[in-house]
Amino acid sequence: YEPTEGETLIIGQDISDFTQESIRQHIGMVMQDVALFNSTVEENLAMANARADKAAIVHAAKQAHADEFIQELPKKYKTLVGERGIKLSGGQKQRVAIARAILKDPQLIILDEATSALDSESERLVQAGLSMLMAGRSALVIAHRLSTIMHADEILVLKNGKVAERGNHSELINQTGLYKKLFDLQSSSGKVKL
């Protein structure tokens, strides 16, 4: 989208200097609702990088903590996942999406509520995969679960469509704003692990 005011820069260059395709080549996404196709695990992973060989696919799956459950599937990487990945659990689908993003090897990662629908054990494994995915890359993380963003360099807290607070976890937790309130609520309910 063209900005209505101001400018959008990528490495100091106006975004209009780039094509959509050239931008998309450098972006990886892990969404809350993972898009998987009615094909094998291997084919779903290879969609991120058509040149990837089996070794690269397995390596990405191991980094995302997906290889563990894939090895238990009836046909391992050749197992059909069903329409929209119906044969996999939510946590398994998320780990496939993370492996796919790792395989793409993008410069920018966008995570949109990537852990919101997971149980605690699945979230732990997905968080470990996300850590591998984000290492050495820029990441834009959209989340309500604060455990997903606690280690971010900068956190923007939005309220009514506007930035209400800005800082890292340590800075925000020492204020009396919305972030601290949400953190206290989530840590008392066990949703945030320190």
C-alpha positions in Angstrom: 0.0 0.0 0.0 1.2 3.5 -0.7 1.5 5.6 2.4 -1.1 8.3 2.8 1.5 10.5 4.5 5.2 10.2 5.2 7.3 7.6 3.5 8.2 3.9 3.8 11.9 3.2 3.5 13.7 -0.1 3.1 17.4 0.3 3.9 17.0 4.0 3.3 15.4 3.6 -0.1 11.8 4.6 -0.8 9.5 1.6 -1.1 8.3 2.7 -4.5 11.8 1.9 -5.9 11.0 -1.8 -5.3 8.6 -4.2 -7.0 6.1 -6.2 -4.9 7.9 -9.4 -6.0 11.4 -8.1 -5.0 10.0 -7.2 -1.5 8.2 -10.5 -1.1 11.4 -12.4 -1.8 12.9 -11.0 1.4 9.9 -11.5 3.7 8.9 -14.6 5.6 5.6 -14.9 7.5 4.2 -17.1 10.2 0.5 -16.3 10.7 -2.0 -17.5 13.4 -3.9 -19.5 10.8 -1.3 -21.5 8.9 -2.0 -22.1 5.2 -1.1 -25.7 4.4 -2.1 -27.6 1.2 -3.4 -31.1 0.8 0.0 -32.5 -0.1 2.9 -34.0 1.8 4.8 -32.4 4.6 7.8 -32.2 2.4 5.9 -30.5 -0.4 4.4 -28.0 2.0 7.9 -27.1 3.3 9.4 -26.9 -0.2 7.0 -24.2 -1.3 9.2 -21.7 0.5 12.2 -22.6 -1.6 11.8 -24.7 -4.7 15.6 -25.2 -4.9 15.8 -26.7 -1.4 17.0 -30.3 -1.3 15.8 -32.9 1.2 18.8 -32.2 3.5 17.9 -28.5 3.6 14.2 -29.3 4.3 15.1 -31.7 7.2 17.6 -29.1 8.6 14.9 -26.4 8.6 12.4 -28.8 10.2 14.9 -29.6 13.0 15.5 -26.0 13.7 11.7 -25.4 14.0 11.3 -28.5 16.2 9.1 -30.0 13.6 11.3 -33.0 12.7 10.4 -34.6 16.1 6.8 -35.0 15.2 7.4 -35.6 11.5 9.5 -38.7 12.3 6.5 -40.1 14.1 4.1 -39.6 11.1 3.2 -42.8 9.2 5.2 -41.8 6.1 7.3 -39.2 7.8 8.0 -36.3 5.3 5.9 -38.1 2.6 2.7 -38.0 4.9 -0.3 -36.1 3.4 -1.4 -33.4 5.8 -4.9 -33.0 4.5 -6.8 -29.9 3.4 -5.5 -26.9 5.4 -3.4 -29.3 7.4 -6.3 -31.0 9.2 -4.3 -34.1 10.1 -1.9 -32.0 12.2 -2.4 -30.3 15.5 -2.2 -26.5 15.9 1.3 -26.7 17.3 2.5 -29.0 14.5 1.1 -26.7 11.8 2.8 -23.7 13.4 6.2 -25.6 13.5 5.7 -26.5 9.8 5.1 -22.8 9.1 8.2 -21.8 11.0 10.3 -24.5 9.2 8.9 -23.1 5.9 10.0 -19.6 6.9 13.5 -20.8 8.0 13.8 -22.6 4.6 13.0 -19.3 2.8 15.8 -17.6 4.7 14.2 -14.1 4.6 15.7 -10.8 5.8 12.5 -9.8 7.5 10.2 -12.1 9.5 6.6 -11.1 10.2 4.9 -13.0 13.0 1.1 -12.4 13.4 -0.2 -14.0 16.5 1.9 -17.1 15.8 1.4 -18.6 19.3 -2.1 -17.4 20.2 -4.0 -20.6 19.8 -1.4 -23.0 21.3 -1.3 -25.0 24.6 1.7 -24.5 26.9 3.8 -27.4 25.6 3.2 -26.5 21.9 4.0 -22.8 22.7 7.3 -23.8 24.2 8.3 -25.8 21.1 7.0 -23.1 18.8 8.9 -20.4 20.8 12.1 -22.4 20.4 11.5 -22.6 16.7 10.8 -18.9 16.5 14.0 -18.1 18.3 15.9 -20.0 15.6 13.9 -18.2 12.9 14.5 -14.7 14.2 18.2 -15.1 14.9 20.1 -12.5 12.9 17.0 -11.1 11.2 14.7 -8.2 11.6 11.3 -9.3 12.9 7.9 -7.6 13.2 6.0 -9.5 15.9 2.3 -8.9 16.4 1.1 -10.6 19.6 -1.2 -10.5 22.6 0.8 -13.1 24.4 3.6 -11.2 26.0 5.9 -14.2 26.2 6.2 -13.9 22.4 7.6 -10.4 22.6 9.4 -10.2 25.9 12.9 -10.4 24.3 12.2 -7.9 21.5 14.6 -4.9 21.2 11.6 -2.6 21.0 8.0 -3.1 21.9 5.2 -0.8 20.7 2.0 -1.1 22.8 -1.0 -0.1 20.8 -4.3 1.2 22.3 -7.2 2.4 20.1 -5.0 2.4 17.0 -2.3 4.6 18.5 1.1 3.9 20.1 0.5 4.2 23.8 3.9 3.0 25.1 7.3 2.2 23.6 10.4 0.6 25.0 11.9 -2.8 25.8 10.4 -5.3 28.3 12.5 -4.0 31.2 11.6 -0.4 30.5 7.9 -1.1 30.1 7.6 -3.4 33.1 8.9 -0.6 35.3 6.2 1.8 34.2 2.5 1.8 35.4 1.0 1.6 31.9 -0.9 -0.9 29.8 2.1 -3.3 29.2 2.7 -3.7 32.9 -1.0 -4.3 33.5 -1.2 -7.0 30.8 2.1 -8.5 32.0 0.7 -8.8 35.5 -2.5 -10.4 34.3 -0.8 -12.9 32.0 2.0 -13.8 34.5 -0.6 -14.4 37.3 -2.6 -16.7 35.0 0.5 -18.6 33.9 0.4 -17.4 30.3 3.8 -15.6 30.7 6.8 -17.7 31.8 9.7 -15.8 33.2 
